Amino acid sequence: MEQKPNRTRKFIEMKNNRHLPTFKKLILPISLLLLLMGSHTSFAQVYATQDGSASFEAEMPLNSYTGESNQLKGTINFETGKVAFTVPVKSIKTGKDKRDEHMYELLEVQKFSNVVFEGKLIDEFDLDKEFEQTVKAKGDFILAGTTRQITVLLNLDPVSKGIQLNASWSLLITDYGLERPSLMFIKVNDKHDLSVDALLKQK
């Protein structure tokens, strides 16, 4: 006996299939939208500067001097916690050419052209909060080819154009294998105070 086709089942299949082209057309736009949203979230976590300022202060009996650079470059990735900053040694100026030349020679600028900090945030910074937060960054500070691990307090203040970064710390230059400079047989103090100031903009 010949089996009659199930017309009801065939009708349901045809009805369902009518929606497949429309659904397939929606897959690509939805996928792209989700990808863009994910990319935006990733990029929004990275803030950078190309023209921050870095300075140091050196003291000696009855005198002191500073060195300044406006070529601090670096990034903070708030998603991964990675922190990286560099300052070209030759961009640091003290206001006296001869003193600068001696400083570049002391720092062996021909071999080590940058002062570098590479590390990670060890405290969480909340991008949703609109007030200044202080977090710690721990990592390697590289000066004249010598690396020391340091921990620095970063003051991060959300502003209209990005995040204002301020930080300061001290070091002993002899810890980096550097001889204390002298003027008229009077040596500069071993301790030097460093600071950075930069507006970090969203990448």
Backbone as a ProteinNet text record, in pm:
[ID]
protein_1_A
[PRIMARY]
MEQKPNRTRKFIEMKNNRHLPTFKKLILPISLLLLLMGSHTSFAQVYATQDGSASFEAEMPLNSYTGESNQLKGTINFETGKVAFTVPVKSIKTGKDKRDEHMYELLEVQKFSNVVFEGKLIDEFDLDKEFEQTVKAKGDFILAGTTRQITVLLNLDPVSKGIQLNASWSLLITDYGLERPSLMFIKVNDKHDLSVDALLKQK
[TERTIARY]
85.9	0	89.6	60.4	144.1	119.5	235.7	224.7	209.4	107.7	84.1	181.8	228	320	251.6	326.8	275.5	277.1	160.4	153.6	171.6	124.3	137.5	283.8	359.9	503.3	578.4	542.3	608.7	579.9	458	420.4	500	516	591	737.2	794.1	934.8	951.3	859.7	867.2	853	764.5	743.4	867.4	932.5	1055.7	1168.9	1176.7	1286	1276.2	1153.9	1138.1	1214.1	1236.7	1304.6	1456.2	1506.8	1651.2	1731.3	1692.8	1771.7	1782	1669.9	1669.7	1762.7	1759.4	1845.1	1992.8	2021.1	2159.8	2211.2	2123.7	2163.3	2195.9	2131.4	2153	2280.5	2330.7	2446.8	2568.6	2598.2	2717.7	2713.2	2604.2	2599.6	2611.7	2544.8	2550.2	2692.2	2757.8	2895.1	2989	2973.6	3058.9	3035.1	2908.6	2875.3	2939.9	2931.7	2993.2	3144	3204.7	3349.8	3392.1	3316.4	3348.4	3332.3	3228.9	3208.4	3322.9	3370	3482.9	3609.6	3630.7	3751.3	3749.5	3632.5	3623	3656.8	3606.7	3636.1	3784.7	3849.3	3993.1	4072.7	4037.9	4111.9	4090.4	3969.8	3937.1	4020.5	4082.2	4161.6	4304	4347.6	4486.8	4495	4581.8	4603.8	4753.2	4785.2	4924.9	4958.8	5089.5	5140.9	5260.4	5277.3	5392.2	5478.2	5427.7	5498.7	5486.1	5494.8	5492	5622.5	5625.4	5748	5805	5936.1	6008.3	6120.5	6148.2	6252.4	6321.3	6439.9	6510.6	6568.4	6589.7	6653.6	6772	6885.8	7008.5	7053.8	7096.9	7139	7284.7	7344.9	7479.9	7487	7583.9	7592	7583.2	7490	7469.8	7422.3	7383.7	7343.3	7255.2	7182.4	7103.7	7076.2	7040	7004.2	6904.6	6837.6	6736.9	6766	6716.4	6720.4	6578.5	6543.6	6405.8	6399.3	6294.8	6267.1	6117.6	6081.7	5939.8	5911.6	5993.2	5977.4	5948	5878	5835.4	5729.6	5753.2	5658.1	5622	5496.3	5461	5313	5278.4	5139.7	5108.8	4982.2	4928.1	4808.9	4814	4702.7	4627	4511.1	4437.3	4369.6	4364	4307.5	4408.9	4533.2	4636.9	4722.1	4718.4	4801.4	4941.2	4973.6	5109.5	5137.4	5256.6	5301.3	5437.8	5456.3	5585.2	5608.6	5724.4	5759.2	5907.4	5939.4	6079.2	6104.4	6228	6273.3	6408.6	6422.9	6553.8	6651.2	6767.2	6864.1	6901.3	6920	6964.3	6856.3	6734.1	6628.7	6630.2	6711.1	6718.9	6816.1	6769.8	6851.9	6854.8	6973.5	6988.9	7006.1	7014.5	7033	7177.2	7269.8	7410.9	7465.7	7516.4	7561.5	7673.1	7770.2	7882.9	7836.2	7744.9	7691.8	7612.9	7538.8	7464.3	7558.9	7665.6	7762.5	7823.8	7855.7	7912	7807.6	7681.8	7574.6	7557.2	7558.5	7543.1	7659.9	7778.2	7894.9	7883.1	7837.6	7821.4	7718.3	7611.9	7504.7	7532.6	7648.4	7688.6	7578.6	7541.9	7429.9	7448.8	7573.1	7596.3	7555	7563.2	7524.9	7381.6	7341.6	7210	7135.9	7060.7	7002.9	6874.9	6815	6688.9	6692.3	6617.1	6582.4	6447	6433.3	6315.2	6252.2	6119.1	6046.7	5948.5	5954.4	5862.1	5810	5679.4	5624.1	5475.7	5409.2	5265.5	5201.9	5077	5000.2	4974.3	4995.4	4966.4	4842.4	4784.1	4654.3	4560	4432.1	4333.3	4292.7	4285.6	4235.8	4098.1	3999	3861.8	3834.4	3821.2	3798.2	3662.3	3571.3	3436.6	3427.3	3529.3	3528	3590.2	3523.5	3566.9	3640.9	3727.4	3808.9	3948.4	4042.7	4182.2	4198	4276	4306.6	4458.2	4508.4	4651.3	4670.8	4753.1	4779.6	4930.6	4970.5	5111.8	5146.8	5264.7	5320.7	5456.1	5477.3	5602.1	5668.4	5800.2	5866.9	6013.9	6072	6214.9	6241	6326.6	6374.2	6515.8	6537	6665.1	6734.3	6851	6928.6	7072.9	7125	7264.6	7297	7201.8	7224.3	7207.9	7180	7159.9	7011.1	6963.5	6821.3	6799	6705	6663.9	6511.9	6461.7	6317	6270.8	6170.4	6119.2	5966.2	5909.6	5764.9	5734.7	5645.7	5616.6	5467.1	5434.8	5295.4	5256.2	5149.2	5099.3	4969.5	4965.8	4842.6	4773.7	4655.7	4583.2	4450.9	4436.4	4319.9	4244.4	4123.2	4045.1	4011.7	4041.8	4009.5	3936.2	3893.5	3810.6	3882.1	4014.6	4088.5	4158.2	4143.7	4210	4233	4353.5	4390.3	4522.1	4520.8	4642.2	4725.4	4849.8	4941.5	5046	5064.8	5172.7	5236.3	5367.3	5437.9	5573.5	5621	5753.1	5812.9	5943.8	6017.3	6163.5	6240.7	6383	6467	6591.8	6686.6	6826.7	6913.3	7055.6	7127.2	7197.8	7261.6	7372	7430.7	7534.5	7475.2	7344.2	7278.4	7278.6	7300.3	7301.6	7442.8	7539.9	7678.8	7732.6	7669.6	7709.8	7791.7	7893.5	7976.5	7908.7	7916.1	7857.5	7935.7	7868.2	7936.7	7986.7	8085.5	8138.7	8159.6	8152.9	8177.6	8270.7	8388	8488.5	8516.5	8534	8568.7	8455.7	8337.5	8221.8	8127.5	8102.1	8022	7871.5	7800	7653.9	7605.1	7496.2	7439.6	7402.9	7414.9	7381.3	7232.9	7149.6	7005.2	6959.3	6881	6819.4	6668.1	6593.7	6448.1	6396.2	6309.4	6254.6	6104.5	6052.7	5908.4	5867.3	5743	5686.7	5548.3	5512	5383.6	5337.5	5221.3	5177.9	5027.1	4973.9	4833.1	4823.1	4759.7	4742.6	4611.1	4620.8	4501.5	4463.1	4334.3	4284.1	4328.7	4381.9	4426.6	4308.5
-119.7	0	124.9	219.5	339.1	436.7	483.8	574.2	717.1	785.2	923.6	1017.4	1118.4	1213.3	1288.9	1315.8	1390	1538.6	1588.2	1728.1	1828.2	1787	1877.6	1899.4	1791.1	1799.9	1881.9	1858.4	1931.3	2080.5	2115	2255.6	2323.1	2250.8	2305.8	2328.9	2232.5	2246.5	2365.3	2383	2496.5	2628.4	2628.8	2750.7	2788.2	2687.9	2713	2759.6	2698.7	2731.6	2874.1	2929.3	3066.6	3166.1	3132.8	3224.3	3208	3102.6	3077.5	3186.1	3230.5	3336.1	3462.1	3501.5	3622.5	3605.9	3489.7	3462.9	3464.9	3403.8	3401	3541.1	3627	3764.9	3841.9	3802.8	3873.2	3829.5	3710.5	3656.5	3746	3787.7	3868.5	4003.9	4082.3	4211	4196.5	4093.8	4073.1	4037.4	3951.8	3911.8	4030.9	4115.6	4235.3	4331	4345.7	4435	4388	4257.9	4202.7	4218.8	4201.6	4216.9	4359.5	4455.3	4596	4635.3	4582.7	4612.6	4558.1	4439.7	4380.4	4457.4	4503.5	4580	4712.7	4778	4906.6	4892	4785.2	4760.6	4741.6	4669.9	4644.4	4772.4	4854	4976.5	5076.7	5077.7	5174.2	5154.9	5039.5	5010.7	5064	5105.2	5146.3	5298.3	5356.4	5501.3	5527.5	5633.2	5656.1	5804.2	5831.8	5968	5964.1	6072.2	6086.6	6206.5	6287.6	6411.9	6446.7	6345.6	6372	6432.7	6476.3	6535.9	6445.2	6442.7	6368	6456.7	6447.5	6533.7	6464.9	6514.8	6470.6	6591.5	6577.5	6682.9	6622.7	6687.4	6644.4	6755.4	6717.2	6815.7	6794.7	6902.5	6901.5	7013.9	7013.8	7120.3	7259.5	7337.9	7477.2	7492.4	7382.6	7395.1	7276.1	7294	7185.3	7219.2	7118	7142.4	7035.7	7065.4	6972.6	6939.7	6825.3	6786.8	6758	6805.3	6791.1	6743.3	6666.1	6620	6631.1	6667.4	6670.4	6564.8	6457.2	6350.7	6214.8	6218.4	6093.6	6026.6	5901.4	5824.4	5696.7	5654.1	5529.3	5501.5	5384.4	5340.2	5270.6	5274.2	5190.1	5115.3	4984.5	4901	4857.8	4916.2	4889.5	4752.3	4690.8	4556.1	4451.2	4464.1	4366.5	4411.3	4544	4597.1	4635.4	4615.8	4643.7	4793.5	4830.5	4969.8	4977.6	5071.9	5085.7	5232.2	5286.6	5424.9	5435.3	5528.7	5554.3	5704.8	5742.4	5880.7	5876.7	5940.7	5948	6027.6	5969.5	6034.8	6172.9	6184.4	6312.2	6419.2	6382.1	6482.7	6549.3	6496.8	6551.9	6669.6	6784	6905.5	6963.6	7009.8	7069.2	7220.7	7275.4	7420.1	7460.1	7364.4	7392.8	7284.4	7326.5	7231.9	7140.5	7198.2	7116.9	7012.2	7050.6	6955.9	6845.7	6885	6785.6	6686.3	6737.1	6648.8	6550.2	6599.3	6511.1	6407.4	6448.5	6356.1	6247.6	6286.8	6188.6	6089.2	6140.5	6051.7	5954.9	6006.8	5923.7	5813.9	5847.3	5752.1	5664.3	5683.6	5605.3	5604.8	5725.5	5742.1	5672.4	5654.5	5586.7	5440.1	5381	5240.7	5226.2	5319.6	5309.5	5441.1	5445.6	5573	5612.6	5518.8	5549.2	5511.7	5586.4	5546.2	5477.7	5360.3	5277.2	5228.1	5225.8	5154.5	5059.7	4932.9	4831.4	4750	4747.3	4673.8	4651.5	4630.6	4605.5	4675.8	4710.8	4762.6	4648.3	4673.8	4570.1	4607.2	4722.7	4762.6	4784	4770.1	4789.2	4935.4	4985.6	5120.4	5107.9	5175.8	5167.4	5282.9	5250.8	5353	5419.7	5356.4	5411.3	5518.9	5528.4	5628	5758.8	5869.8	5998.7	6081	6017	6090.5	6026.8	6101.3	6056	5928.6	5836.9	5712.3	5693.4	5637	5607.9	5457.3	5414.4	5271.2	5248.9	5126.9	5090.9	5021.8	5055.2	4985.9	4928.9	4803.3	4737	4686	4710.8	4664.1	4699.6	4690.8	4714.2	4856.9	4924.9	5057.4	5039.5	5081	5057.1	5190.1	5206.4	5329.8	5293.8	5347.8	5323.7	5174.2	5095.8	4953.4	4868.3	4930	4855.1	4852.1	4736.1	4717.5	4693.2	4768.5	4749.6	4741.6	4655.4	4646.9	4750.3	4827.1	4931.9	4924.5	4988	5003.9	5153.2	5199.5	5342.2	5365.5	5470.9	5512.1	5603.1	5565.8	5646.2	5714.1	5844.9	5920.2	5938.5	5881.4	5883.2	5956.1	6066.5	6152.1	6165.3	6108.4	6123.2	6270.4	6316.6	6453.2	6444.9	6560.3	6559.5	6500	6516.2	6469.2	6334.9	6276.4	6148.6	6124.4	6082.2	6055.1	6126	6210.6	6281.5	6192.7	6169.7	6086	6171.6	6147.1	6208.1	6100.9	6101.5	6004.4	6061.8	6021.1	6063.7	5955.5	5942.4	5846	5887	5818.9	5850.1	5727.4	5752.1	5643.1	5687.4	5590.8	5615.4	5583.6	5680.5	5656.9	5551.6	5535.9	5433.3	5292.6	5278.7	5149.2	5108.1	5205.2	5179.1	5185.6	5172	5169	5302.4	5412	5545.5	5616.2	5684.2	5762	5895.6	5940	6068.5	6182.4	6267.5	6381	6478.3	6555.6	6653.6	6788	6893.3	7028.5	7094.4	7134.7	7196	7103.9	6974.4	6871.7	6840.5	6898.1	6869	6777.3	6661	6562.2	6584.2	6551.1	6554.5	6441.9	6466.2	6362.5	6237.8	6124.6	5997.8	5991.1	6040.2	6033.8	6136.8	6089.8	6176.9	6156.5	6266.4	6260.6	6268.8	6176.4	6171.3	6193.6	6247.9	6266.8	6264.3	6225.1	6226.8	6289.5	6353.1	6421.6	6408.7	6347.8	6325.9	6314.3	6359.3	6336.9	6213.4	6110.1	5986.7	5993.4	5972.7	5977.9	5838.5	5816.2	5685.3	5654.9	5535	5494.4	5439.9
0	0	0	-92.9	-106.4	9.3	67.9	183.4	134.3	179.2	139.7	213.2	141.6	208.3	320.8	424.4	538.6	505.1	459.1	415.1	529.2	649.1	765	800.9	801.6	834.9	730.7	603.3	495.7	506	542.6	556.2	668	780.5	894.8	857	782.7	741.1	648.7	555.3	462.9	538	636.9	715.6	795.4	853.4	930.6	841.3	721.1	629.3	577.5	575.5	528	614.4	742.2	835.2	832	770.5	771.6	701.3	579.8	514.4	598.6	662.2	746	865	926.9	1043.1	1003.4	886.1	838.6	810.2	757.9	730.1	857.8	966.9	1093.9	1164.4	1134	1205.3	1189.3	1064.7	1039.6	1109.4	1095.4	1167.3	1319	1373.5	1518.5	1561.9	1483.6	1515.8	1511.3	1406.9	1396	1511.8	1549.8	1661.3	1790.1	1816.4	1936.8	1933.8	1815.2	1801.7	1828.8	1773.7	1795.3	1940.7	2004.3	2146.7	2229.1	2196.9	2269	2247.2	2120.2	2088.3	2161.6	2166.6	2235.4	2382.8	2443.6	2584.8	2606.1	2513.4	2526.2	2511.9	2404.9	2382.4	2495	2551.3	2654.1	2779.9	2793.7	2912	2901.2	2781.9	2759.9	2749.9	2832.9	2832.5	2813.5	2737.5	2700.9	2698.1	2704.5	2687.3	2593.8	2518.4	2430.8	2469.8	2560.4	2593.8	2741.5	2827.2	2970.6	3017.8	3141.6	3196.7	3306	3312	3415.1	3466.2	3594.8	3651.2	3768.1	3799.2	3919.2	3990.2	4118.9	4198	4270.7	4255.6	4322.4	4416.7	4535.2	4634.2	4673	4712.8	4768.2	4870.3	4957.8	5058	4995.5	5041.9	4999.9	4856.1	4791.4	4652.2	4611.4	4505.7	4447.9	4301.6	4224.5	4085.1	4040.9	3930.4	3879.4	3732.9	3692.4	3552.2	3507.2	3387.9	3342.4	3198.4	3169.6	3033	3008.1	2885.3	2847.4	2740.4	2741.9	2642.5	2706.9	2819.4	2882.6	2795.2	2760.5	2680.4	2755.5	2741.8	2807.6	2808.4	2860.8	2865.5	2997.4	3032.2	3139.5	3081.1	3089.2	3045.8	3171	3192.3	3314.6	3312.7	3196.3	3187.6	3232.7	3182.2	3216.5	3334.3	3364.4	3471.9	3427.3	3300.7	3253.8	3249.9	3299.7	3302	3235.3	3142.9	3074.5	3039.3	3083.1	3054.6	3019.4	2931.2	2894.2	2884.1	2913.8	2896.4	2825	2709.8	2644.5	2731.7	2757.3	2846	2793.3	2662.6	2605.8	2605.8	2644.3	2655.8	2792.8	2885.5	3021.3	3022.8	3068.5	3071.2	3212.3	3251.6	3384.8	3380.5	3259.7	3247.7	3223.8	3229.8	3202.7	3110.7	2994.7	2893	2942.8	3014.2	3061.9	3162.8	3249.5	3347.3	3275.3	3170.5	3092.9	3026.6	2968.2	2901.8	3000.7	3119.2	3221.8	3264.9	3275.7	3313.3	3207.3	3079.4	2972.2	2972.3	3000.3	3007.1	3124.5	3238.6	3358	3334.9	3262.3	3235.9	3113.7	3051.7	2933.8	2828.3	2786.3	2696.4	2562.5	2519.4	2391.7	2397.8	2516	2533	2584.5	2670.6	2735.1	2712.1	2603.7	2559.9	2634.1	2708.4	2776.2	2923.7	3001.6	3138.1	3126.9	3188.2	3162.9	3293.2	3294	3399.6	3333.1	3372.6	3321	3438.7	3455.3	3568.8	3554.7	3669.7	3672.3	3791.9	3774.9	3887.7	3984.7	4111.9	4212.3	4293.4	4260.4	4314.6	4197.4	4222.4	4116	4105.7	3982	3956	3891.7	3950.1	3901.9	3805.4	3676.6	3575.1	3587.3	3659	3673.4	3781.6	3864.6	3971.4	3922.3	3948.7	3896.4	4001.7	4076.4	4172.8	4176.9	4233.4	4235.6	4317.8	4261.6	4330.8	4332.2	4439.9	4452.5	4447.1	4353	4335.8	4332.4	4360.9	4357.8	4226.8	4176.4	4060.4	4101.2	4069.5	4104	3977	3965.5	3845	3842.4	3723.7	3703.6	3658.4	3733.7	3694.1	3641.8	3517.5	3450.8	3426.1	3485.7	3474.1	3444.8	3334.1	3294.6	3287.7	3242.8	3224.5	3348.1	3461.9	3587.1	3621	3658.1	3687.1	3835.7	3891.2	4030.4	4035.3	4121	4136.6	4238.9	4200.7	4288.3	4292.5	4393.8	4404.8	4413.3	4327	4317.2	4338.7	4412.6	4429.3	4312.7	4243.3	4132.3	4173.4	4158.7	4181.3	4045.3	4030.9	3904.5	3923	3850.1	3867.6	3734.8	3723.3	3599.8	3573.6	3452.1	3411.4	3277.4	3226.7	3106	2984.3	2977	2859.1	2879.1	2997.4	3021.3	3169.8	3203.8	3342.9	3372.4	3473.6	3513.1	3604.9	3564.9	3641.6	3711.5	3840.6	3917.2	4004.4	4010.2	4094.4	4133.2	4249.6	4294.5	4383.3	4376.5	4457.8	4463.5	4543.2	4559.8	4531	4492.9	4472	4510.8	4531.1	4552.9	4422.8	4367.7	4238	4247.3	4366.4	4380.8	4370.3	4393.5	4374.4	4228.1	4140.5	3996.4	3938.8	4027.7	3984	3936.8	3980.4	3935.8	4043.1	3998.2	4089.9	4119.1	4241.4	4277	4212.3	4132.7	4070.9	4177.1	4142.8	4238.1	4169.6	4248.9	4203.4	4303.4	4256.5	4344.3	4463.4	4433.8	4533.3	4632	4606.7	4692.4	4615.8	4672.2	4600.6	4618.4	4513.1	4517.2	4609	4679	4765.5	4684.6	4749.6	4684.5	4649.2	4738	4716.9	4613.6	4516.5	4416.9	4422.5	4410.9	4411.1	4267.5	4230	4094.9	4096.2	3987	3975.2	3828.4	3805.8	3670.8	3676.6	3566	3555.6	3410.7	3388.4	3251.4	3243	3129.8	3099.8	3012.1	3066.2	2991.3	2914.1	2783	2698.3	2651.6	2638	2595.7	2453.6	2432.3	2299.3	2218.4
[MASK]
+++++++++++++++++++++++++++++++++++++++++++++++++++++++++++++++++++++++++++++++++++++++++++++++++++++++++++++++++++++++++++++++++++++++++++++++++++++++++++++++++++++++++++++++++++++++++++++++++++++++++++

